Amino acid sequence: MDQPLKDLAAVIMEHTPDTRDRAAELTRKALATGVEPERIIDEGLVAGMADVGRRFRDNEIFVPEVLLSARAMQAALDVLEPVLAEYGLEPVGRCVLGTVQGDIHDIGKNLVSMMLRGAGFEVVDLGVNVSLQKFDAAIEEHEPHLVGMSALLTTTMPRMEKNIAEWSGRGWTDRFSVMVGGAPVSEAWAAEIGADGYGRDAASAVDLALSLMEARRGPRAR
């Protein structure tokens, strides 16, 4: 791995006031030395966030640190965005994401959104308190490969089931895969309501999204 990419992966795991600025600067440096944008994403950002996800799962770091890492990654992505357009790189996949109706919690969803972008996905983030109608409109407009729903309240979890039942009844679930997550959600619940997968945390959600994309259209070409 090139040194700028090693440095970028390392800075993603740092949690200091200047982490965002350093991530952006290291991204510019990598581009200036001729490193391809896809390698910056894969070997710098994704590698760094994968380690962040592992440390979070092992209780070595907590949500505030993960948020700092995700914001540093977003700063790097902001530098990369115009360059990616020039290179004509296709996104890994397209995901519509939102917290279900009646629920206004967004920290976990925001983490998933940022980490999916870092993994190369195009993300349409609908925010919180998202009705079935708003999901429907986004699905019709953006034709996603994945739809992700989040809930932090047990009282809003049934919205996931109702949405999936509605989409299944229309035959829409052949068009996209559904993944769910949130503190009260479990793998058993996801299977019970007909979701295609469950992400225990943001890092797991990214792994799941990549796995679902491979199942839908084969491994990503390199």
Kinemage of the C-alpha trace (Angstrom):
@kinemage 1
@onewidth
@group {chain A} dominant
@subgroup {mainchain}
@vectorlist {calphas} color= white
{ca met a 1} P 0.000 0.000 0.000
{ca asp a 2} L 1.303 3.487 -0.853
{ca gln a 3} L 2.313 5.628 2.114
{ca pro a 4} L -0.372 8.307 1.527
{ca leu a 5} L -3.017 5.559 1.676
{ca lys a 6} L -1.529 4.119 4.871
{ca asp a 7} L -1.532 7.609 6.368
{ca leu a 8} L -5.142 8.190 5.298
{ca ala a 9} L -6.327 4.886 6.789
{ca ala a 10} L -4.498 5.773 10.010
{ca val a 11} L -5.888 9.305 10.275
{ca ile a 12} L -9.448 7.998 9.891
{ca met a 13} L -8.876 6.208 13.199
{ca glu a 14} L -7.617 9.318 14.980
{ca his a 15} L -10.046 11.407 16.975
{ca thr a 16} L -8.530 14.875 17.232
{ca pro a 17} L -9.932 18.322 16.354
{ca asp a 18} L -7.988 18.438 13.070
{ca thr a 19} L -8.813 14.898 11.874
{ca arg a 20} L -11.218 16.124 9.179
{ca asp a 21} L -8.731 18.647 7.788
{ca arg a 22} L -5.932 16.080 7.780
{ca ala a 23} L -8.107 13.498 6.002
{ca ala a 24} L -8.936 16.025 3.291
{ca glu a 25} L -5.283 17.069 2.938
{ca leu a 26} L -4.041 13.464 2.715
{ca thr a 27} L -6.657 12.777 0.050
{ca arg a 28} L -5.435 15.753 -1.983
{ca lys a 29} L -1.843 14.552 -1.539
{ca ala a 30} L -2.721 11.042 -2.734
{ca leu a 31} L -4.433 12.457 -5.816
{ca ala a 32} L -1.467 14.731 -6.517
{ca thr a 33} L 0.899 11.743 -6.490
{ca gly a 34} L -1.243 9.930 -9.056
{ca val a 35} L -3.108 7.469 -6.844
{ca glu a 36} L -6.395 6.428 -8.455
{ca pro a 37} L -9.581 7.562 -6.664
{ca glu a 38} L -10.836 3.981 -6.365
{ca arg a 39} L -7.678 2.971 -4.496
{ca ile a 40} L -8.015 5.971 -2.198
{ca ile a 41} L -11.514 4.799 -1.319
{ca asp a 42} L -10.703 1.098 -0.991
{ca glu a 43} L -7.235 1.167 0.586
{ca gly a 44} L -7.568 4.419 2.529
{ca leu a 45} L -11.134 5.172 3.547
{ca val a 46} L -12.711 1.719 3.562
{ca ala a 47} L -9.654 0.167 5.211
{ca gly a 48} L -9.661 2.825 7.919
{ca met a 49} L -13.397 2.565 8.559
{ca ala a 50} L -13.206 -1.247 8.629
{ca asp a 51} L -10.781 -0.970 11.534
{ca val a 52} L -13.046 1.606 13.177
{ca gly a 53} L -15.941 -0.844 12.837
{ca arg a 54} L -13.903 -3.663 14.371
{ca arg a 55} L -12.847 -1.509 17.312
{ca phe a 56} L -16.440 -0.369 17.828
{ca arg a 57} L -17.694 -3.979 17.870
{ca asp a 58} L -14.957 -4.848 20.391
{ca asn a 59} L -15.988 -1.900 22.626
{ca glu a 60} L -12.593 -0.254 22.199
{ca ile a 61} L -14.231 2.941 20.929
{ca phe a 62} L -17.766 4.309 21.159
{ca val a 63} L -20.292 6.296 19.107
{ca pro a 64} L -18.625 9.740 19.525
{ca glu a 65} L -15.331 8.374 18.157
{ca val a 66} L -17.095 6.572 15.308
{ca leu a 67} L -18.842 9.821 14.384
{ca leu a 68} L -15.506 11.657 14.281
{ca ser a 69} L -14.089 8.965 11.999
{ca ala a 70} L -17.145 9.086 9.753
{ca arg a 71} L -16.896 12.868 9.465
{ca ala a 72} L -13.217 12.595 8.550
{ca met a 73} L -14.154 10.086 5.871
{ca gln a 74} L -16.828 12.455 4.578
{ca ala a 75} L -14.263 15.267 4.329
{ca ala a 76} L -12.109 12.995 2.175
{ca leu a 77} L -15.096 12.046 0.032
{ca asp a 78} L -15.881 15.725 -0.520
{ca val a 79} L -12.414 16.099 -2.064
{ca leu a 80} L -12.891 12.968 -4.173
{ca glu a 81} L -16.392 13.680 -5.474
{ca pro a 82} L -15.489 15.913 -8.453
{ca val a 83} L -12.569 13.647 -9.354
{ca leu a 84} L -14.787 10.560 -9.298
{ca ala a 85} L -17.085 12.263 -11.785
{ca glu a 86} L -14.141 12.950 -14.107
{ca tyr a 87} L -12.988 9.333 -13.911
{ca gly a 88} L -16.518 8.140 -14.638
{ca leu a 89} L -16.409 5.556 -11.858
{ca glu a 90} L -19.735 3.854 -11.344
{ca pro a 91} L -21.016 3.530 -7.764
{ca val a 92} L -21.032 0.079 -6.177
{ca gly a 93} L -24.807 0.410 -5.907
{ca arg a 94} L -27.607 2.792 -5.014
{ca cys a 95} L -29.280 2.751 -1.592
{ca val a 96} L -32.370 4.582 -0.331
{ca leu a 97} L -32.074 4.988 3.429
{ca gly a 98} L -34.340 6.354 6.155
{ca thr a 99} L -35.585 6.112 9.731
{ca val a 100} L -39.156 4.832 9.670
{ca gln a 101} L -42.267 6.912 10.341
{ca gly a 102} L -42.769 7.908 13.965
{ca asp a 103} L -39.063 7.673 14.815
{ca ile a 104} L -36.776 10.705 14.819
{ca his a 105} L -33.509 9.043 15.862
{ca asp a 106} L -30.757 9.491 13.309
{ca ile a 107} L -27.263 8.900 14.734
{ca gly a 108} L -27.072 5.260 13.662
{ca lys a 109} L -28.664 5.971 10.291
{ca asn a 110} L -26.268 8.839 9.659
{ca leu a 111} L -23.306 6.592 10.421
{ca val a 112} L -24.580 3.964 8.000
{ca ser a 113} L -25.167 6.646 5.365
{ca met a 114} L -21.637 8.030 5.643
{ca met a 115} L -19.999 4.608 5.735
{ca leu a 116} L -21.965 3.406 2.715
{ca arg a 117} L -20.771 6.467 0.801
{ca gly a 118} L -17.235 5.679 1.873
{ca ala a 119} L -17.653 2.141 0.533
{ca gly a 120} L -18.612 3.532 -2.869
{ca phe a 121} L -22.404 3.526 -2.702
{ca glu a 122} L -24.654 6.280 -3.966
{ca val a 123} L -26.898 7.020 -0.975
{ca val a 124} L -30.274 8.748 -1.020
{ca asp a 125} L -30.768 9.635 2.655
{ca leu a 126} L -34.408 10.480 3.344
{ca gly a 127} L -33.800 11.487 6.956
{ca val a 128} L -36.095 10.594 9.849
{ca asn a 129} L -39.827 9.981 10.306
{ca val a 130} L -40.018 8.634 6.753
{ca ser a 131} L -43.480 7.538 5.656
{ca leu a 132} L -44.197 4.667 3.286
{ca gln a 133} L -45.228 7.243 0.698
{ca lys a 134} L -41.867 9.018 0.962
{ca phe a 135} L -40.003 5.724 0.606
{ca asp a 136} L -42.203 4.879 -2.391
{ca ala a 137} L -41.479 8.190 -4.111
{ca ala a 138} L -37.718 7.772 -3.625
{ca ile a 139} L -37.829 4.192 -4.888
{ca glu a 140} L -39.720 5.255 -8.001
{ca glu a 141} L -37.369 8.176 -8.655
{ca his a 142} L -34.000 6.609 -7.884
{ca glu a 143} L -34.556 2.895 -8.656
{ca pro a 144} L -32.278 1.697 -5.832
{ca his a 145} L -30.605 -1.673 -5.511
{ca leu a 146} L -31.044 -1.513 -1.730
{ca val a 147} L -33.543 0.032 0.677
{ca gly a 148} L -32.421 0.466 4.289
{ca met a 149} L -34.763 1.143 7.197
{ca ser a 150} L -33.756 2.104 10.732
{ca ala a 151} L -35.767 2.165 13.973
{ca leu a 152} L -34.667 2.904 17.528
{ca leu a 153} L -38.081 2.453 19.158
{ca thr a 154} L -39.893 -0.852 19.597
{ca thr a 155} L -43.112 1.041 18.836
{ca thr a 156} L -41.872 1.956 15.353
{ca met a 157} L -40.456 -1.449 14.408
{ca pro a 158} L -43.849 -2.607 13.006
{ca arg a 159} L -43.476 0.106 10.332
{ca met a 160} L -40.678 -1.956 8.849
{ca glu a 161} L -42.939 -4.987 8.615
{ca lys a 162} L -45.794 -2.983 7.090
{ca asn a 163} L -43.516 -1.388 4.490
{ca ile a 164} L -42.016 -4.717 3.441
{ca ala a 165} L -45.463 -6.331 3.260
{ca glu a 166} L -46.684 -3.478 1.055
{ca trp a 167} L -43.679 -3.699 -1.279
{ca ser a 168} L -43.925 -7.474 -1.421
{ca gly a 169} L -47.615 -7.283 -2.286
{ca arg a 170} L -46.784 -5.023 -5.230
{ca gly a 171} L -43.959 -7.250 -6.413
{ca trp a 172} L -41.429 -4.511 -5.688
{ca thr a 173} L -39.109 -6.680 -3.590
{ca asp a 174} L -37.869 -8.273 -6.805
{ca arg a 175} L -36.482 -4.847 -7.716
{ca phe a 176} L -34.389 -4.220 -4.600
{ca ser a 177} L -33.094 -5.840 -1.411
{ca val a 178} L -34.248 -4.622 2.000
{ca met a 179} L -31.959 -4.296 4.996
{ca val a 180} L -32.976 -3.211 8.494
{ca gly a 181} L -31.207 -2.092 11.642
{ca gly a 182} L -31.482 -0.214 14.917
{ca ala a 183} L -31.032 -0.942 18.621
{ca pro a 184} L -34.239 -2.996 19.169
{ca val a 185} L -34.003 -4.809 15.823
{ca ser a 186} L -32.609 -8.343 15.664
{ca glu a 187} L -31.647 -10.848 13.016
{ca ala a 188} L -34.640 -12.973 14.003
{ca trp a 189} L -37.009 -10.014 13.590
{ca ala a 190} L -35.506 -9.178 10.211
{ca ala a 191} L -36.102 -12.736 9.008
{ca glu a 192} L -39.626 -12.756 10.445
{ca ile a 193} L -40.702 -9.634 8.548
{ca gly a 194} L -39.120 -10.697 5.269
{ca ala a 195} L -36.093 -8.384 5.198
{ca asp a 196} L -33.088 -9.540 3.200
{ca gly a 197} L -30.656 -8.790 5.992
{ca tyr a 198} L -29.925 -7.134 9.349
{ca gly a 199} L -27.032 -4.852 10.250
{ca arg a 200} L -26.092 -4.948 13.935
{ca asp a 201} L -24.052 -1.760 13.589
{ca ala a 202} L -22.868 0.601 10.865
{ca ala a 203} L -19.864 -1.513 9.887
{ca ser a 204} L -22.019 -4.642 9.706
{ca ala a 205} L -24.548 -2.747 7.585
{ca val a 206} L -21.853 -1.914 5.029
{ca asp a 207} L -20.705 -5.546 4.922
{ca leu a 208} L -24.320 -6.599 4.443
{ca ala a 209} L -24.877 -4.054 1.672
{ca leu a 210} L -21.817 -5.278 -0.221
{ca ser a 211} L -22.932 -8.884 0.216
{ca leu a 212} L -26.438 -8.110 -1.039
{ca met a 213} L -25.014 -6.301 -4.056
{ca glu a 214} L -22.804 -9.276 -4.909
{ca ala a 215} L -25.827 -11.560 -4.630
{ca arg a 216} L -27.812 -9.292 -6.957
{ca arg a 217} L -25.275 -8.759 -9.718
{ca gly a 218} L -22.036 -10.560 -8.931
{ca pro a 219} L -18.749 -9.364 -7.384
{ca arg a 220} L -17.580 -5.851 -8.130
{ca ala a 221} L -15.203 -5.709 -11.054
{ca arg a 222} L -11.668 -4.548 -10.258
